[in-house]
Amino acid sequence: MKVTFHEEAAAEVNEAAQYYEERAFGLGLSFLAEVEEAVNQIVANPEACQLIGHRVQRKLLRRFPYSLLYTSRTY
């Protein structure tokens, strides 16, 4: 499965990481690691997350108040 982030979503992730890093050294990296872990979980089992629309699913992050919204396309 190929994972791509919408341009605005990628910018939001980077801004959030910068925000957290400014608050505490290493916290931004922890945020990015958690995003990466969530992406890996989605790739491993894309149907496991909550369906919030016709085709949109949501994966909540554990430590941070963010979620990843995604669609799974099969070609």
Secondary structure, DSSP 4 states (H G I P E B T S, - for coil): ------HHHHHHHHHHHHHHHHHSTTHHHHHHHHHHHHHHHHHH-TTSSEE-SSS-EEEE-SSSS-EEEE-----
